Amino acid sequence: MASRANQRVLLGCALLCAAVLTCADSSRLSAAESQPQPAVATMNFPVASAARLAGDAKQTRFILDLDQTVTFRAFTLADPYRVVVDVPQINFQLPSGTGGGRGLIKAFRYGLVMPGGSRIVFDLAGPAKIANSYVLEAANSQPARLVLELEEVDRTTFAQSLSRDGRPELRPAIADAPPATVSAAAPEPAQQKPGDERAVVVIDPGHGGIDNGTQSSGESEKNLVLAFGLALRDRLEKNGKYRVVMTRDDDTFIPLNDRVKIARNLKAALFVSIHADALPRAEGDAQGATIYTLSDKASDAEAERLADAENRADAIAGFNLAEEPTDVADILIDLTQRETRTFSNRFARLLMGEMKSTVRMHKHPLKSAGFRVLKAPDVPSVLVEIGYVSNKGDLEHLVSEGWRSRAVSSMAQAIDGFLAKRMATAGSAN
């Protein structure tokens, strides 16, 4: 069984090797998506204590107060207009609600995007250039400060400021100085140990790092689903039947394609992505767990909305999403994918049967949509929305250890039943 250290090596490699893509609409992203990081892996990292904006629609300045100077790099992205600032890993201790807009900046968010690296993403009201950017050392009782100055420009001038290939690399150059460093040449992803024939189950807690997911009453989706995923991992590891791998086991951002790659590289027998949805206020209220499988056509409007929202995760982190790898481009006509979908649907029905006896289910508990994270052509995959953070009753369950324990047990039962039957079928065919 892979150690947690090896899992982090796997995540680091997946991040450094990611193909980064352009995504359209980030207009629904808001300042509410940013919040202080959980107290995980923050010791000895620079601390950000305050952030503020000044200026108007012609010139806008961003100032970040730090307890020490840091290295950084800043660049622009188009469609939508954004400015991205990469810094070494920072412990963001900013006041709740930080991230509102002013002048050229509609809103901004911040968080971890890779081990050793944090990112600040600014959604712009229109095209703007980085007129100046610098770090001030602490002086005269004032803290160290990172300063970014933006100026309004036309689209032509903005286009000239973009990276040459439009796809800036996620790399560790921002972390040249201690304490936050990342090896530029990460090792290959961990492979199954020789002689370990156990089936691999990949658990994928959604969101993470700079991407908080949905939020309600001070609770963040990324933290709720991570706690659930860790509990499920611990439950599965107790019986020793499976090799369990987490796409993330801390507050780290993992690009969507890398989550799929982790499962494929390990030849996983099952991929389970964990999320907790929220409905916009205008769409009323909903409650209960929902299980999603992959489909090129969404089962209903709500499934389509959710898939669109989840598929924007890479844009939230400021990635420029340009192209998908060829191994998923034609999955809808690939025979292997058809078989995989059959297994995915079979597991979804089994999981629904187990969960409905222990947790509240959505009125339509089985749905499908075009989730990018489910597009491994050869790994049965489901996405489980364990509840709605926008529903008061569901949120009470999501933060309850007792409810989590019951839900995890039912999910583990479904995994046992599915893999026992699949392994038996595979064995008889040999």
N, C-alpha and C positions, 0 to 999 in steps of 0.2 A: 504494500500500500504506500502511495506516495506520501512523503512527509510534507508538512505545511511549508517548509522551506522550498521543497521542490515545486510545490504548487505556485509559490510566488515567483520562482524562476520561470515557470511556464507562462504565467501572466505577463511577466516583464518582457519575455521574448515575443509573446503574441502582440503586445502593444508596440514594440519597436519594429516589428515586421509588418504592421498593419498597412493595407492599402487604404488611403483616406479619400473619401468621396465628397459632391455639392448637393446640398439638399435645399429644397425650396423654403417653405413657409416657416419662419420662426417668429412670426408676428404675435403668436399667442404666448410666447415666453414672457415671463414677467419677473419683476424683482423678487417676488415671493419664492422663486425657485432657489434663491441663495440663502444659506443659513450657516451658522457656525458649524465647523466640522465636529463629528463625534470625537471624544478623547481617545483616539486610536492612532498609534504610531506618530505622535506629535512631539515627543520629547526631543529637545535639542534643536528643533527646527525654528527658523525665524517666526516671530509672532506678528501678525497684522492686527492692530487694535482699533483702527478707525479708517474710514474712507469717506470722501466727500467730493462733490462736483461744484464747479464755479463756472460762470460765463453765460453765453447766450447761444443763439442759433448760428452765429458766425464763428465764434471761437469758444471752445469748452475745455476746461482743465479738470483732470482727475488726479487726486492726491491720496496716496495710501500711506498711513503711518505704520512704521515697522520698528522693531526693537534692535535691528541691525541692518546694515546694507546688504543688498543682494544683487546678483547678476540677473539680466533679463533680456528678452528679445521681443519685439513688437512687430506685427504685420497686419495687413488688411485682407479681407475676404469680401467677395461680391455675391449678390443674389442669394440671400439678402446682404445688405451692407453691414459689415462687422469689422471690429478691430479686436485682435487677440494679443494678449500679453502672456508670455510664458516665463515662469520664474521657478527657482528651486522649490521644493516642497515647503509650503508655508502652513503654519497653524493659524487659520483664520478665526480670530476671536472678535469678529465685528458685531456690533449691536444688531438685535433682531430687526428685520425689515430693511437692512442695508441692501441697496441694489436698485433704487429708484432712478429715474431719469431727470435730465436737465439739458437744455440746449440741444447740442448735436447728438446726445446720448439718450435713447429711449429707455434703456434699462441695462443693467449689467449683472453678471453672475460670476461665481468663483468657486474653486474647489480643486481636488486632486484629479489628475488625468493619467498619471502613471506613477509607479513607485519612484519617489525622488523628485517628482515634477508636479507643479500646480499651474493653473491657468485661470486668467480673467478674460471673460468674453463680453464685449460691449456691442449691443444692438444699436445701430445708428439710425437716426431719423432720415438720413440721406447721405450722399457721397461726401466723404471728408478725408483729409490726409493727416498723417501724423506729422505735425509741424515740429515737434520737439519731444524728446523723452529722455529722462535722466534720473539718477538716484542721488539724493543729498545725504551726506553724513550727519549724524546727530550733532547738534551744536546749540549752545545757549539754552539748555534745558528743553530743547525741542527734539523730538525723535527723528530717526532716519526716515526719509520719505522717498517713495517712488512717485514720479510725476510724469503724466502723459498729457500733452497739449495737442488738441485737434483743431483743424481749420476747415471750414466749408470749402468744397471745390466742386467743379462740374464732373460729370461721369467720365469724360475723356481723361481728365487729369487723374481721377481716382483709378481708372484702369491702368494707368502707367505706374501706379504705386504698388500694384499687385505683384506677388511672387512670380518669377519668370514662368513657371509651369502651372501656376494657379493651385498648386497642391503642396503647401509647406509641410515639410517632414516633421513628424513628432519625434524629437531627438533630444539627447541629454546635454546639448551644448549649453542649455540654460543653467546647468548645475555643475559648472566647472569648479566652483569653490565649495568647501565643506560648509555645513554638515550634510547637505543633500547632494549625493552623487549617484549616478547610474552608469553602469558599464555600457560603453557604446556598442560592444559586440556581445550581445546576450547569447547564451548557449542555446542549442536546439531544445524544443519542447521535450519534457520528460516523456519517455515511452514506457509501455508496460514492461515490468521486470520479467526476464526470462523465467519460465516455469510458473508464472502467475497467470492462470487461465481464467480467473474470475471475470465475470462480466463487469464492464465499466459503466457506472451511472454518473452522468454529469448534471450537477445541480447549478442552476444559473439564477442567482438573485439579481433581479433587474436593477438598472440604473447604477448609481454609485459615483463617488467623487463629485465632480462639478455638476453632475446630473442628479438632482434630488428626486426626480419623479414628482408625483402628486403630493400635496401637503394639506393637512387639516388639523386644526386645534393644536398646533405646535408639533405634530407628528409628521415625519417625513417618510415617504414610501421606501426610499432606499434603505433606511434603517430597519423598518418593519420587515421587509422581505429578506434582508440579510439575517436577521435574528431567526426567521422561519427557516431559511435555507441551512443555517448552521445546526439548528435543532434536528432537521431532517437528516443531515449528514451524520450527526452523532447517533441518531436512531438506526440508520442503515449500517453504520460501522460496527454496532454492537454485535450483530449476528455474524459478521465476518464473511458474508456470502459474496459481497461485491467490493470492487475497488471504487471508492467514491471520490470524485474530483469536483471542486468548486471552481466556477469561472472567476469568482472573487470571494475571498474570505475576510476582506476588510473594506474600508471606504475608498475603493479605487475605481476609476472609470475604465470600463472595457468597451471598445468599439463593438458594434453589433456583429460585424463579420468575424471578428476574433473569437467571439463566443461560439460561433458555429465552427470555426477552425479547431478550437480546443476539442470539441466533441469528435470531429472527423479525424484529427490526428491520433486520437486515442482509440479510434474504432469503437466508439461508445455503443452500448446496447440500448441506451435510453438517454434522452436529454429532456430535463424538466426545468422550464423557466418560470420563476416565481415573481408575481407582480401584485399590486393592489390598486385598483382603478379608482377614478373619481369622476362623477358626472358634473359638467358645467351647471351652474345654478338654473339656467334657462331650460335645461332638459329634465328638471324634476329630480326625483329620488329613485334609487335602486339599491338593492341589497343582495348579499349572498355570493357564494363562490361560483365562478364560471371557468370552464375548461375549453381552451381554443386549440384547434388544429389548423394546419396550413391549407389554404384554398386560394385559387386565383380570383375567385369571386366571393365577396364577403357574404355571410349568411344573413346579415341585416345591417341597417344603417349604423347601429351602435358598434357592431364589430368592426365595420369599416373605419369609423371615427377612431376607435381605439388603436387599430393597426396603424393608421396614419400618424397618430400621436407617438406611438412607440417607435415607429420607423424614423422619427426625427431625432432620436437620441444622439446620433453623431453630430448633427448640426448644433445641438445644445452645447456640446463640448467645443464648438468652433472648428470642427473638421470640415474640409472641403470635399464633399462626397461626389466623385466624378464617375466612377465605373465600378461594376460588380465583377468579381472573378468569373471566368468562363465556366467553372464547374457548377455555378448556380444559375447561369444565364438561361439555360434551356431546361430547367428541372421539370417544368410542367409537361414536357413531352418525353421525358426520360423514363424508360421502363423501370429502372431501379427506384426512381422516386415514387412511381405508382405503387410498388410493393411496400415501400416505406410508409406511404400514406395509409395503406391498409393497416399496418401495424400501429401507426400513430392513432388512428381512429379506434382500433381495438382497445388500446390502453386507455384512451379518453373515456370510453364507455365503462371500462372496468373501474377506473378511478372515480367516476361519478357514482357508481354503485356503492363503493366503499365510503366515500365522503358524505353521501346524503344521510347516512345513519348516524353521523357524529357532528356535522356542521350544517349550517343553513346554506342552501344552494339558491342560486339565481332562478327566477321563474323559467328561464330558458338556459339550462346549465351547459349545454353543448353547442358551441358555435365555431365558426371558421372564418379566417380572413388571411390576407397576404402579409403575415408577419415575417420580416427579414430574418429574425432570429430563429425561425423554424425551418429555414430553407436548406438544411443539410440533406442532400439527396439520398443518403444511405444511413441515416440515424433516425429512428422513430423519435418524434419530438412533439411536445405539447407545451402550451403556455397556460399557466394556472393563475387566474386572478382570484386570490384567496378572499377577497372582500372589497368593499368600497370604502375608502377612507372618508368619502363625502357623506356616508351614512353613519349616524351617531351609534346605532347598535352594532354595526360592523366594526367601527373603529374601537369600540369597547372590547370586542372579541380580539381584534388584531394586537392589542397591547396586553392581552391576558395570557399569562403563561399556561394556565389550565386549558384554555381554548386551543392555544398553539400545540400543546401536547396531544390533545385529542385529534386535531387536524393532521398533525405529523404522523400519528399512529395509523390513521386511516390511509394516508398517502403511502406510507411504507408497506401496508398490507397490499395495496394495489400493485406496487412495484414488485413485491414478492410473487404475487399471483401471475402477473404478466411475464416476468422473466423466467419463472419456473416452467411455464408452459412453452415459452419460446425456446428455451434451452433444450427442453425435452424433445420438441419438434426438430430442432437442428441436429440433435444427437441421433435421432432415429433415421434422419436422412443421410447420415454418413455411413 
